[in-house]
Amino acid sequence: MTELARVRMHAADYPAALEACRTALAFYRALDCRLGQANALSVRGRVRQRLGEYPPAIEDVERSLALYHEVGNVVGQARALSELGLLRALTGDDPGAVRAFTRCRLLCRDLGNPLEEVPALVSLAALRRRAGDYPESLRVSSRAAELAGALGNKIGEAGALAERGVVRDLTGDVKGSAADFEEAITLYRALGQRHGEAVVRVHRGAARQRRGDHPGALAELGPAIAAFRAAGEQGDEAWALNHLAAALEAAGHTRESLRAYRRALALHRALGRPAEEATALEGIGAIRAARGALVVGSLCLCAAARRYHALGLRPAADRVASRLAALGAGEPAGAGGPFDPPGMAGSSAGPTQGGHVVASGPH
């Protein structure tokens, strides 16, 4: 029963996967089979993560972790910790994510199971990148790529290469970054992993946008967003929309950029993703300020800065502080609470969910 749920999940048939999980969970509860319950909860947590239902996904994974611990299933504990780390990262709890992935790695080493260690390494590399520690991110992602390659773990190797490609681009190794992205896409295509390919395209589009290749960036991002939308993966769509908005702004398409940021903001807010919400607020604030709406722009930027600071994302918080200093703006009086840009209060794109991160990176 749980295997059917996995098959449905991999086919992106999430309603059928959830129904299969519900049936499996009821069956194993009737038998008082705790291992079966743990497996069903683990799969349901992953389905809910892909749908962006983060609080119930965390609850499912934590329950599965407790059940695996009760029955002494260390392999299950390692997998549950990996899933929990991903969910912590998606919801902005980077310290919690690091703790979960580190525990996962230790269990994998105790088990002598390097295969399960690969995704934890990729995720830790992404978290170090998000914290601005590029040398450590490069070291860990390279280790993950080497380990996955030696094990013949093609999907793990693709994820590691994609992450290394991001940090190589950020550190100026354009040639190395391009090679990593191309190899990751080739691997994902050979595996029939359209989702993974779309994720790499977003990373490559963002890299091209940073180098000023705006048409190239838009050519990568458009199809990736369409793929996420077609699969109902609204979390990934929202993440990619932030990158699309930045590329549109850089290409001079200001109105389209604002629309993309606002759509992303509504999705991230509904999904409970404060780090990505801050990115959208920062983008909106910068555009509004540049267009002369200094008060609204400063409010948006201050709201973004507070979220970054609360999440411990120091490089991003410093970047926004520099933007505010350039505007001659400080923290506006009365701006200490949750903030909605004018026209956004109560807005929602009405998502039912969606999600992505760390094996490809907290974005």
Salt bridges, closest charged atoms under 4 A:
GLU3 OE1 - ARG6 NH1 3.26
GLU19 OE2 - ARG22 NH2 2.58
GLU53 OE1 - ARG48 NE 3.63
ASP60 OD2 - ARG44 NE 2.85
ASP60 OD2 - ARG48 NH1 2.88
ASP60 OD1 - ARG63 NH1 3.99
GLU62 OE2 - ARG88 NH2 2.73
GLU70 OE1 - ARG34 NH1 2.25
GLU83 OE2 - ARG46 NE 3.05
ASP93 OD2 - ARG88 NE 3.99
ASP94 OD1 - ARG130 NH2 2.34
GLU116 OE2 - ARG79 NE 3.18
GLU117 OE2 - ARG105 NH2 2.87
GLU117 OE2 - ARG109 NE 3.50
ASP133 OD2 - ARG128 NH2 3.64
GLU136 OE2 - ARG139 NH2 2.73
GLU163 OE2 - ARG129 NE 2.68
ASP169 OD2 - ARG210 NH2 2.74
ASP169 OD1 - ARG211 NH1 2.73
ASP173 OD2 - ARG168 NE 3.56
ASP180 OD2 - ARG164 NE 2.94
ASP180 OD2 - ARG168 NH1 3.07
GLU182 OE1 - ARG204 NH1 2.94
GLU197 OE2 - ARG189 NE 3.04
GLU197 OE2 - ARG201 NE 3.49
GLU220 OE1 - ARG201 NH1 2.68
GLU220 OE2 - ARG204 NE 2.78
GLU220 OE2 - ARG208 NH1 2.85
GLU233 OE2 - ARG50 NH2 2.49
GLU233 OE1 - HIS195 NE2 3.44
ASP236 OD2 - HIS195 NE2 2.56
ASP236 OD1 - HIS356 ND1 3.26
GLU237 OE2 - ARG229 NH2 2.81
GLU237 OE2 - ARG263 NH2 3.26
GLU277 OE2 - ARG269 NH2 2.93
GLU277 OE2 - ARG307 NH2 3.10
GLU282 OE2 - ARG319 NE 2.82
GLU282 OE2 - ARG323 NE 3.07
ASP318 OD1 - ARG314 NE 2.89
GLU331 OE2 - ARG306 NH1 2.36
ASP340 OD1 - ARG269 NH1 2.11
